[in-house]
Amino acid sequence: MYPITAVNVPCVNTPFASTGASATGLVAGLKALGRKGITVLAFAGDGGTYDIGIQSLSGAAERQMDFIYVCYDNEGYMNTGNQRSGSTPLGAVSGTTPVLGKQQYQKDMTAIMEAHGLPYVATCSASFPLDLYEKVKKARTIEGTRFIHIQTPCPPGWLFPFSDTIKIGELAVETGLVVLYEIEDGIFRLTSMSESVASKGTQLRPVREYFNHQGRFKTITEEQIDELQEWVTTRWKHFLHRATHA
Ligand SMILES: Cc1ncc(C[n+]2csc(CCOP(=O)(O)OP(=O)(O)O)c2C)c(N)n1
């Protein structure tokens, strides 16, 4: 219990590489004991999910182990002082991309998890808590591996004032850099702010607005901004198409 863990339920701390394997073991152990009605929830950062723990997560997902896996994604290895991860965006300065910023795009972890044929995957933002609440509630009712991704803005790592935290998360969705959706048994659905932008037919805000508010993008180039704008626009069209041809 606190300060060892801040949650009021039984909890196991595991090494980075083994979150998926540890959750698998808990599911198997509860089954062997005949304990029913307990949800196993795995919770790991983007470093722990996109990079260090991807093999055990992929193995568990391929076996359709019965747990919810939540990746809270602050787009870097933050508690060791902000090293780049597979989720750090193109152009972002970090401890390991200190001069030019990261030169690669983010890995699309939710698409990778969808490709495992999961019964439920969803994307969320810490700035849209009701959407997150609904998705976790729904995931609890489904069997098999469920994957939930949450973008969680990080003031000290992304270099913006703490008071802007909710605004930055909202901007990520309003610009289309983060798209809120869920895929249940293969059926794709936009949700929350992303759904209302789509259904009203309004435009996404320019990605430049998101970059302007964060110190980590201080060295991003005009070419990179244009490239990212094009990438967002193309991806948004793809999502709109999926939403209307579900
Ligand atoms: C097995 C193992 N390898 C490496 C580390 C060092 N380490 C501590 S925190 C961290 C990065 C965590 O990044 P992330 O999973 O994104 O979580 P965040 O700190 O951003 O919440 C690393 C590599 C460790 N503690 N254990």
The ligand as an SDF file (V2000), in Angstrom:
LIG
                    3D

 26 27  0  0  0  0  0  0  0  0999 V2000
   14.3650   -4.1340  -16.0680 C   0  0  0  0  0  0  0  0  0  0  0  0
   14.6340   -2.6600  -16.0160 C   0  0  0  0  0  0  0  0  0  0  0  0
   15.2540   -2.0650  -17.0450 N   0  0  0  0  0  0  0  0  0  0  0  0
   15.4870   -0.7330  -17.0140 C   0  0  0  0  0  0  0  0  0  0  0  0
   15.1140    0.0190  -15.9160 C   0  0  0  0  0  0  0  0  0  0  0  0
   15.4000    1.5030  -15.8740 C   0  0  0  0  0  0  0  0  0  0  0  0
   14.2080    2.2900  -16.0310 N   0  0  0  0  0  0  0  0  0  0  0  0
   13.5260    2.8330  -14.9990 C   0  0  0  0  0  0  0  0  0  0  0  0
   12.2400    3.7690  -15.4880 S   0  0  0  0  0  0  0  0  0  0  0  0
   12.5580    3.4490  -17.1310 C   0  0  0  0  0  0  0  0  0  0  0  0
   11.7200    4.0470  -18.2310 C   0  0  0  0  0  0  0  0  0  0  0  0
   10.2690    4.0100  -18.0010 C   0  0  0  0  0  0  0  0  0  0  0  0
    9.5750    4.5700  -19.0910 O   0  0  0  0  0  0  0  0  0  0  0  0
    8.0420    4.3430  -19.2360 P   0  0  0  0  0  0  0  0  0  0  0  0
    7.7360    2.8970  -19.2130 O   0  0  0  0  0  0  0  0  0  0  0  0
    7.6010    5.0980  -20.4410 O   0  0  0  0  0  0  0  0  0  0  0  0
    7.4040    4.9710  -17.9190 O   0  0  0  0  0  0  0  0  0  0  0  0
    7.4710    6.4990  -17.3620 P   0  0  0  0  0  0  0  0  0  0  0  0
    8.7350    6.6160  -16.5660 O   0  0  0  0  0  0  0  0  0  0  0  0
    7.4540    7.4200  -18.5480 O   0  0  0  0  0  0  0  0  0  0  0  0
    6.2490    6.6320  -16.5230 O   0  0  0  0  0  0  0  0  0  0  0  0
   13.6700    2.6310  -17.2560 C   0  0  0  0  0  0  0  0  0  0  0  0
   14.2330    2.1760  -18.5440 C   0  0  0  0  0  0  0  0  0  0  0  0
   14.4680   -0.6600  -14.8490 C   0  0  0  0  0  0  0  0  0  0  0  0
   14.0470   -0.0180  -13.7710 N   0  0  0  0  0  0  0  0  0  0  0  0
   14.2590   -1.9960  -14.9120 N   0  0  0  0  0  0  0  0  0  0  0  0
  1  2  1  0
  2  3  1  0
  2 26  2  0
  3  4  2  0
  4  5  1  0
  5  6  1  0
  5 24  2  0
  6  7  1  0
  7  8  2  0
  7 22  1  0
  8  9  1  0
  9 10  1  0
 10 11  1  0
 10 22  2  0
 11 12  1  0
 12 13  1  0
 13 14  1  0
 14 15  2  0
 14 16  1  0
 14 17  1  0
 17 18  1  0
 18 19  2  0
 18 20  1  0
 18 21  1  0
 22 23  1  0
 24 25  1  0
 24 26  1  0
M  CHG  1   7   1
M  END
$$$$
